[in-house]
């Protein structure tokens, strides 16, 4: 059973999300909060598997609340799913940097919201790799291009990774799933997952979303012509 906390200051949206999740198999809504500050306290009290988090809220916004949750050791297993609108695109990268595991639009279909919660709970942080990558390229780098191979010079932040681990990081940042990474490297999906988990452990990444940010900010994916 996936235990979920819903944090949103808009009552109609909060109740709609709660109702959607309460009717989903394998999901239990364990709490609600109306702003980030109460959300952090509720997360500490309830230790949910997933927090569905709005961005714009009074007292403490969703980005600050996400950072506060991800900084607490007792919430190490809690994932944050950002609930956003198209107009709030510019906040997504900040939310991912704060530790969010992914995002879903407020206009998403009920089944998509449930699938997003299930995916985040399972550790599949990038719900829409192409969309997430698009946002990162828009706000992190001016004209990024995804490299087809590893750069000749290893970025300083990644020198403690093996060549294979850097290769896996590059593929994660390109939006590939574990199965696609396995196919690309001619290894088993289990081995691909092991590599991904090892990279996350070495770079202290909360999840795959953090790996995408790292790949861009380290220069593994360098700016250039598209």
C-alpha positions as CSV (number, residue, x, y, z in Angstrom):
1,X,0.0,0.0,0.0
2,X,1.4,3.4,-1.0
3,X,0.8,6.0,1.7
4,X,0.3,9.5,0.3
5,X,0.2,13.0,1.8
6,X,-1.5,15.7,-0.3
7,X,-0.3,19.3,0.2
8,X,-2.2,22.1,-1.7
9,X,-3.7,25.3,-0.5
10,X,-6.5,25.2,-3.0
11,X,-9.3,23.2,-1.4
12,X,-11.0,22.1,-4.7
13,X,-7.8,20.8,-6.2
14,X,-6.7,19.2,-2.9
15,X,-10.0,17.4,-2.5
16,X,-10.0,16.3,-6.2
17,X,-6.6,14.8,-5.9
18,X,-7.5,13.1,-2.6
19,X,-10.6,11.6,-4.2
20,X,-8.7,10.3,-7.2
21,X,-6.1,8.6,-5.0
22,X,-8.6,7.2,-2.5
23,X,-10.3,5.3,-5.4
24,X,-7.1,3.9,-6.6
25,X,-6.0,0.3,-5.8
26,X,-2.9,0.1,-3.6
27,X,-3.0,3.8,-2.6
28,X,-4.0,5.2,0.8
29,X,-4.2,9.0,1.5
30,X,-2.9,9.3,5.0
31,X,-3.1,13.1,5.4
32,X,-3.6,16.5,3.9
33,X,-2.0,19.9,4.4
34,X,-2.9,23.4,3.2
35,X,0.6,24.9,3.0
36,X,4.2,23.9,2.9
37,X,4.9,24.5,6.6
38,X,2.0,22.3,7.7
39,X,3.0,19.8,4.9
40,X,6.5,19.4,6.4
41,X,5.1,18.8,9.8
42,X,2.6,16.3,8.5
43,X,5.3,14.5,6.6
44,X,7.4,14.2,9.8
45,X,4.4,12.9,11.7
46,X,3.1,10.5,9.1
47,X,6.2,9.5,7.1
48,X,4.3,8.9,3.8
49,X,5.8,7.1,0.8
50,X,4.8,10.0,-1.5
51,X,4.0,13.6,-1.0
52,X,1.9,15.2,-3.7
53,X,3.1,18.8,-3.5
54,X,1.7,22.1,-4.9
55,X,4.3,24.8,-5.6
56,X,2.6,28.1,-4.9
57,X,1.4,28.1,-1.3
58,X,1.3,30.6,1.6
59,X,3.8,30.6,4.5
60,X,6.1,28.1,2.8
61,X,6.0,27.3,-0.9
62,X,6.4,23.8,-2.3
63,X,10.0,24.2,-3.3
64,X,11.1,25.2,0.2
65,X,8.9,22.5,1.7
66,X,10.4,19.9,-0.6
67,X,13.9,21.0,0.4
68,X,13.0,20.8,4.1
69,X,11.5,17.3,3.7
70,X,14.5,16.0,1.6
71,X,16.9,17.3,4.2
72,X,15.4,15.2,7.0
73,X,16.9,11.8,7.6
74,X,13.7,10.3,8.9
75,X,12.1,11.1,5.5
76,X,14.8,9.5,3.4
77,X,12.3,7.1,1.9
78,X,9.7,9.7,1.2
79,X,9.4,10.9,-2.4
80,X,7.9,14.3,-3.5
81,X,5.8,14.6,-6.6
82,X,5.2,18.2,-7.7
83,X,1.7,19.1,-8.7
84,X,2.0,22.0,-11.2
85,X,0.5,24.0,-14.0
86,X,2.0,24.9,-17.3
87,X,2.5,28.5,-16.2
88,X,4.7,27.3,-13.4
89,X,7.3,25.6,-15.7
90,X,10.1,27.9,-14.5
91,X,9.8,26.4,-11.0
92,X,10.3,22.8,-12.0
93,X,14.1,22.8,-12.1
94,X,14.2,24.5,-8.7
95,X,11.9,21.8,-7.4
96,X,14.1,19.1,-8.8
97,X,17.2,20.7,-7.3
98,X,15.3,20.8,-4.0
99,X,14.9,17.0,-4.2
100,X,11.5,16.5,-5.9
101,X,11.3,13.1,-7.7
102,X,9.1,14.3,-10.6
103,X,6.1,16.4,-11.6
104,X,2.5,16.0,-12.9
105,X,0.2,18.7,-14.3
106,X,-2.9,19.7,-12.4
107,X,-4.9,19.1,-15.6
108,X,-3.7,15.5,-15.9
109,X,-6.3,12.7,-16.2
110,X,-7.0,10.8,-13.0
111,X,-5.3,7.6,-14.2
112,X,-2.2,9.7,-15.0
113,X,-2.1,11.1,-11.5
114,X,-2.4,7.6,-10.0
115,X,0.3,6.3,-12.4
116,X,2.6,9.2,-11.4
117,X,2.2,8.4,-7.7
118,X,2.9,4.7,-8.3
119,X,5.9,5.5,-10.5
120,X,7.5,7.9,-8.0
121,X,6.9,5.4,-5.1
122,X,8.7,2.7,-7.2
123,X,11.7,5.0,-7.7
124,X,10.9,5.7,-11.4
125,X,11.5,9.4,-10.7
126,X,11.2,10.9,-14.2
127,X,7.6,10.5,-15.1
128,X,8.1,12.1,-18.5
129,X,11.8,12.1,-19.3
130,X,11.4,14.1,-22.5
131,X,9.3,16.8,-20.8
132,X,11.6,17.0,-17.8
133,X,14.6,17.2,-20.1
134,X,12.9,20.0,-22.1
135,X,12.4,22.0,-18.9
136,X,15.9,21.6,-17.8
137,X,17.3,22.6,-21.2
138,X,15.2,25.6,-21.1
139,X,16.2,26.9,-17.7
140,X,19.6,25.4,-16.9
141,X,21.4,25.9,-20.2
142,X,20.8,28.4,-23.0
143,X,21.3,26.0,-26.0
144,X,22.0,22.5,-24.7
145,X,22.7,19.6,-26.9
146,X,22.7,16.0,-25.7
147,X,26.0,14.3,-26.5
148,X,26.1,10.9,-28.2
149,X,29.2,9.8,-26.2
150,X,31.1,10.7,-23.1
151,X,33.3,13.8,-23.3
152,X,37.1,13.3,-23.6
153,X,37.6,15.2,-20.3
154,X,35.8,13.9,-17.3
155,X,33.9,16.6,-15.3
156,X,35.4,17.1,-11.9
157,X,32.2,16.2,-10.1
158,X,32.1,12.8,-11.8
159,X,35.7,11.6,-11.5
160,X,34.9,9.2,-8.7
161,X,32.6,7.3,-11.0
162,X,33.8,4.5,-13.3
163,X,33.6,4.9,-17.0
164,X,30.6,2.6,-17.1
165,X,28.9,4.5,-14.3
166,X,29.4,7.8,-16.2
167,X,28.0,6.1,-19.3
168,X,24.9,5.0,-17.4
169,X,24.5,8.5,-15.9
170,X,24.6,9.9,-19.5
171,X,21.9,7.5,-20.6
172,X,19.7,8.3,-17.5
173,X,20.1,12.0,-18.3
174,X,18.9,11.3,-21.9
175,X,15.7,9.9,-20.5
176,X,16.3,6.2,-20.9
177,X,14.6,3.7,-18.7
178,X,16.5,0.8,-17.1
179,X,15.3,-1.5,-19.8
180,X,16.5,0.9,-22.5
181,X,19.8,1.4,-20.7
182,X,20.2,-2.4,-20.7
183,X,19.4,-2.7,-24.4
184,X,21.8,0.1,-25.2
185,X,24.7,-1.4,-23.2
186,X,23.9,-5.0,-23.9
187,X,23.5,-5.8,-20.2
188,X,20.6,-7.2,-18.2
189,X,17.9,-4.9,-16.8
190,X,19.0,-5.9,-13.3
191,X,22.6,-4.9,-14.0
192,X,21.4,-1.6,-15.4
193,X,19.3,-1.0,-12.3
194,X,22.3,-1.8,-10.1
195,X,24.5,0.6,-12.0
196,X,21.9,3.4,-11.7
197,X,21.5,2.8,-7.9
198,X,25.3,2.8,-7.5
199,X,25.6,6.1,-9.3
200,X,22.9,7.6,-7.1
201,X,24.7,6.4,-4.0
202,X,28.0,7.7,-5.1
203,X,26.8,11.2,-6.0
204,X,24.3,11.3,-3.1
205,X,21.4,11.7,-5.5
206,X,17.9,11.5,-4.1
207,X,16.6,9.8,-7.3
208,X,17.0,9.8,-11.1
209,X,15.7,13.4,-11.4
210,X,18.8,14.5,-9.4
211,X,21.0,12.6,-11.8
212,X,19.6,14.6,-14.7
213,X,20.4,17.9,-12.9
214,X,23.9,16.6,-12.1
215,X,24.5,15.6,-15.7
216,X,23.7,19.1,-17.0
217,X,25.4,21.1,-14.2
218,X,28.6,19.0,-14.3
219,X,28.9,19.5,-18.1
220,X,28.4,15.9,-18.9
221,X,25.7,17.2,-21.2
222,X,27.4,20.2,-22.7
223,X,25.8,23.3,-24.3
224,X,26.2,23.4,-28.1
225,X,24.2,23.4,-31.3
226,X,21.0,21.4,-31.1
